[in-house]
Amino acid sequence: MANLEASGRANLMGIGWMISSMAAFAIEDAFIKTVTQHLPVGQVLVMFGVGGICVFALLARRAKVKLFQSEVFTKRMMLRAVFEFFGRLFYILAIALTPMSSATAILQAAPLVVVLGARIFMREKVDVQTWVAICVGLLGVLIILRPSADDFSTLSLLAVVGTLGFVGRDLLSRTAPAVLTKEVLGFYGFTNMLIAGACYSLWEGQAFVPLQVHEAMTMGAALTAGVFAYMALMIAMRTGSIAAVTPYRYTRLLFGISIGVLAFGEPLDVPMLLGCAVVIGAGLFVGWWNRVRNSG
């Protein structure tokens, strides 16, 4: 009984961190979308990466955590870095080049793939009710997207690749050695962003431009939200079970679409509202079902 109570508390804590992370990521997306209207995407990635590196280096020093450890360079962690490289690069490209609500909606496929990965690679048990709820949530995403030649363009694939990158990163974060704290993972996560920005800048061939005051402030706000979101996500993925915590990624849909509509004037129609209701309802059901199962 004590173990069940502890498991339930861990799941609730993980869910709380996940929701906080998703809200912060949506805010970060909004600031990044705003600043990429004035600055090259590669420059934004490089600046964001440098800022995050500095912040997490300071946090690691404050926590007296070593940044350069042999565990960082294991095959598993190097694979995690590759996934994060593609996740960061392609999702920010999606945010910059497509509607924020569309990119956010595509990202909601992540919970299904994460749970599938946890089942295949980590042997974590997932019951039928959870599978059904997550599949219903995926159906809600399809209602939002309404795939067609116009709605699901080639640019939409940017968000798909970014989503797959984040899925791989999150699964491997779950298996990261305990000595690789959130400060260490954050430091190397933003190092990946710096590298991604440098690579994209070389490929794009667009020169960096001087920062204006409002652009610098927007970058600072995006960095603050991004650092908090990253730390909260790392905590969430290491707290509770993956099946209980990851469905609450769906809340990013609510935050992202709300910001897209209110801040960027993106359209909101009946299918979008219906899809959001299905996705959020599925995520809430999974959380409720896990609490009922653990209490029984």
N, C-alpha and C positions, 0 to 999 in steps of 0.2 A: 504493500500500500504506500509506504514511504517513497519507494522508487517511482511509483506512478505519479505521486504528487510532485516529486522533483522533476520528472519528465514534463508534466503539465506546465510547471512554472518556467522551465527552460523554453518550451514552445512559445508561451506567451511573451517572454522576453525577446525571443528571436523574431516573433511577429511584430512587436513594437519597434524594434530596430529596423526591420525591413520596411515598414510603412514610413518611418522617418527618413530612411535612405531614399525611397522612391520620391517623396516630396522634394527633397533636396536636389535629386538628380533632375527633376522636372524644372526646378528653378534654374539650375545650372544650364540646362538646354536652352531656356529662354534667353539667358544672358549671352550664351554662345551664338545663338541664331542672330541676336541683335548685333553683336560685334563683327560677325562674319559678313554683314552687309556693307562694312566699311574697310575691313582688313582681309588680306589673303588667308585662306584656310590654313595653309602651312604655317604662316606666321602666328596665327592664333594657337595652333597646336604647340609650337615651340615655346611661346611665351607661357602658355598654360603649364606645359611640362616643367619649365624652369621654376616657375612659382611653386608648383606642387613639390618639386624636389627640395626646395629650400624649406618649405613648411614641414615636411616629414623628416627632413634631416634635423631640424630643431626639436621636433617632437621626440625623435629617437634619442637625441642627446639628453633631453630632459628626463626621459624614461631610463636612461643609461643602457640603451640597447645598441648592440653592435650592428652596423649596417652591412659590413662586409664579412659574410660568414660562408663557410663551405656549402651549407645547405641551400644557399641561394642558387648555386650552380649545378644542382643535380638535374638529371634528365627531366624529371617531373616538373620542376620549377622552370626550367628553360622552355618546356612545352607550354606551361602556363603563360610565360612571357610572350610566346608567339601568338597564342590566342588573344591575349590582351592587346597586342600590337594591332591586329586586324579589327578587333572590337572597337577600340578607341578611334582608329583612323576612319573606318567605314561608317560608324554611327555618327560621328561629327560631320562627315561629308553629307550624310542623309539629312541631318538637322539643318545644315546650311543650304542644301539644294532642293529639298522637298518640304511640304507642309509639316510642321512640328507634330500635329495631331496624327498624320499618316505614319510618320516614323515611330512615334510612340505606340501606335496600334500594332505595327508589325513586331515591335519589341515584345509584345505580350505573348508571343509564341514561346518565349524563353522558358516559362515554368514547365510546360509539357516536355520540352527537350531536356531540361535539367532533371526532372523526375525520371525520365526514360534513361538518362545517363547514370543516375544514381542506382537504378535497378540493374542495369547491365554491368556497370563497372564496380559498383560498391556493394552490390547485393543487398541494398536496403529494401525492406518490405514495403510494398504499396498495395493497399486493399482496393477492392473493386469500386467502392463508393468514391474514393479519391480519384481513381482513374476516370470514372464517369464525369465527375465534376470538372476535372481539368480539360477533358475533351469538350465538354459543354462550353467552357471558357474559351477554348480555341474556336469553337463555332461562332461565339460572339465576336471574335476578332475578324472572322470571315464576313460576318454581317456588316461590320464597320468598313472593311476594305472593299467589298463588292467587286471582286476581281474582274477586270475587263481590260481591253487594250488601252483604254484611257486611264483608268484608275490605278492599274498595277503596271507602271512603266518600268523601263530599264533602270531608272534612277531609284525605284523602290527596292531594287536588289541591293543597293548600298546598305539599307537598313537590315536586310536579311543577312548579309555577310557580317555586319556588325553584331547582330543578335547572336549568331553562331559563335562569334569570338567571345562574347560575354558569357555564354553558356559554358564554354570550355574553361574560361578563367574561373568561373564560380565553382565548378566541380573540382578543379584542381586546388582551389583555395581551401576547400573542405578537407583535403588531405595534406595540406601544408604542415610541415613540422611545427610543433608548438613554439620553438625558438624563433621562428619567423613571425614576429608579432605584426599587428596591424600597421605599426609605424614602418617596419621593414617592407612589408608588402606594398604599402602606399608609396614609399620612396621609389621602389622599382616599377610600380605601376605608372607613376608620372615620368620616370625615366623612359619607359616605353612610349609615352606620349611625345616626349621630346624627340626621340628617334623617329617616330612616325611622322612628326611634323617636318623634320629635316629631310627625310626621304621624299615626302610629298612635295616639298618646296623645290627640291632638285628636279623632280619629275615634271612639276607644273611650270617651272622656270619663271615664276613671278617674283619680282623683287619685293622685299619688305618695305613698308611705308612708315613714316614717323607717326607716333601715337599722339592723339589729341587728349585733352584732359578727360572728357566724357568717355572716351574709349578705354583709357587706363582705369577709370572707376568701374566701368562695366566688366573689364577683365578681372579686377580685384574681387568684385561681387561674385562672378562665376567661379573664381578659384576658391573663395570661402565656402560656397555651397558645395562645390565639387569635393573638397577635402573632407567636409563633414559627411557627405553622402558616401564616399569611398570607405571611410572608417566604419560608418554604421553598417554598410553592406558586409564588410569583412566580419564584423561582430555577429551579424544576423546569420551568415552562412556557417558560423562555428557554434551557434546556439540552437538547441532543439533539433528536430529531425528535418531533413530536406523537404519531405512531403508536406509537413505542417507549415514550414516557413515560406517556401518559394511561391505558393499561390498568391501571396500578398504582394508579389510584384505587380499584380493586376491593378493595384491602387495607383501605380504610375500612370495608367491610362486616364484615370479620373483627373489627376493633377495636370498631366500633359495636355489633354484636350481642353480643359478649363482655361489654361494659360494661352493655348493656341487661339481659342475663340475670343477671349477677352483682350489679349495683348496684341495679337496679330490679325484679328478679323477673319480667321478661318471659318468656313461654313460649318454649321451644325444642323443636321436634319434628323428626321424620324429614324432612319436606319442606324445612324450614328448613336442616337440615344438608346435605341433598342439593344444594339451591340454592347454598349457600355454597361447597361443594366444586366445583361446576360453574363458578361465577363466578371463584373464586380460581385454579382450574386454567387457565381461559381466559387470565387475565391473565399467569400465569407462562409459558404457552406463547408468548404474543406477545413477551415479553421474550427468551425463549430463541431464538425464530425470528429476531428481529432481530439477535441476536449472531451466529447461524450465517450469516445472509445477508451481514452486514457483513464477517465474517472470510473469506468466500468470494470 
